[in-house]
Amino acid sequence: APERPANPLEDRLAVLASLGCVDLVTAFDDDTPLNLILQVRPDHLVKGGDWPADDIVGADEVRANGGVVHSLPFRYQRSTSDLIARIRGA
């Protein structure tokens, strides 16, 4: 079985960083990104739509600094597991 994730972190970061509207993309080793959010003080904090905006770690801090928190809905259902299964013909 292939190791997961199939797309290395560096590749995923590069895709997001290539977007013109994105100023910073980073990874973190802590349990939550709160310390990083407090350092960076982003204008926008974005997370996948499976998280309600009020439950996103750092949401209160971003809003307190005048920022906006976004919970983006998934437009397309994509799954690495499904892709691997299709490649294998499962």
C-alpha positions as CSV (number, residue, x, y, z in Angstrom):
1,A,0.0,0.0,0.0
2,P,1.3,3.5,-0.8
3,E,2.3,5.7,2.0
4,R,-0.2,8.5,2.9
5,P,-0.6,11.2,2.0
6,A,0.0,10.4,-1.6
7,N,0.8,14.1,-2.3
8,P,3.7,15.2,-0.2
9,L,3.2,18.2,2.1
10,E,5.6,20.3,0.0
11,D,3.5,19.8,-3.1
12,R,0.3,20.6,-1.3
13,L,1.8,23.8,0.1
14,A,3.1,24.8,-3.3
15,V,-0.3,24.5,-4.9
16,L,-1.9,26.8,-2.3
17,A,1.0,29.2,-2.4
18,S,0.7,29.6,-6.1
19,L,-2.7,31.2,-5.7
20,G,-2.5,34.9,-6.2
21,C,-4.8,35.7,-3.2
22,V,-2.6,33.7,-0.8
23,D,0.3,35.5,1.1
24,L,1.4,32.7,3.4
25,V,1.1,29.0,3.5
26,T,2.9,27.1,6.2
27,A,2.8,23.8,8.1
28,F,3.0,23.4,11.9
29,D,4.1,20.7,14.3
30,D,2.0,21.8,17.3
31,D,-1.3,20.1,18.1
32,T,-3.1,23.3,16.9
33,P,-2.0,26.3,14.8
34,L,-3.0,28.8,17.6
35,N,0.6,29.9,18.3
36,L,1.3,30.4,14.6
37,I,-2.0,32.4,14.2
38,L,-1.0,34.6,17.1
39,Q,2.4,35.3,15.5
40,V,1.1,35.9,12.0
41,R,-2.1,37.7,12.8
42,P,-3.8,36.8,9.5
43,D,-6.4,39.0,7.9
44,H,-8.1,35.8,6.7
45,L,-8.1,32.4,8.3
46,V,-9.4,29.6,6.0
47,K,-10.3,26.0,6.8
48,G,-12.3,23.3,5.0
49,G,-16.0,23.3,5.2
50,D,-16.2,20.3,7.5
51,W,-15.4,22.9,10.3
52,P,-18.0,25.4,11.4
53,A,-16.3,28.9,11.4
54,D,-16.9,29.3,15.2
55,D,-15.1,26.0,15.9
56,I,-11.9,26.8,14.0
57,V,-8.9,27.2,16.2
58,G,-7.8,30.8,16.3
59,A,-11.2,32.2,15.1
60,D,-11.7,34.4,18.1
61,E,-8.2,35.8,17.9
62,V,-8.4,36.5,14.2
63,R,-11.7,38.3,14.6
64,A,-10.4,40.2,17.6
65,N,-7.7,41.6,15.3
66,G,-10.2,42.6,12.7
67,G,-9.7,39.5,10.5
68,V,-12.3,37.2,8.9
69,V,-12.7,33.5,9.4
70,H,-13.8,31.4,6.4
71,S,-15.1,27.8,6.4
72,L,-15.0,27.0,2.7
73,P,-17.6,24.4,1.5
74,F,-16.2,21.5,-0.5
75,R,-17.2,22.1,-4.1
76,Y,-16.0,18.8,-5.4
77,Q,-15.7,15.5,-3.5
78,R,-12.1,14.5,-3.9
79,S,-10.4,11.7,-2.0
80,T,-6.9,10.3,-2.4
81,S,-8.2,7.0,-1.1
82,D,-10.8,7.0,-3.9
83,L,-8.2,7.9,-6.5
84,I,-5.9,5.1,-5.4
85,A,-8.8,2.6,-5.5
86,R,-9.7,3.7,-9.1
87,I,-6.0,3.4,-10.2
88,R,-6.0,-0.1,-8.7
89,G,-9.2,-0.9,-10.4
90,A,-11.1,-1.6,-7.2
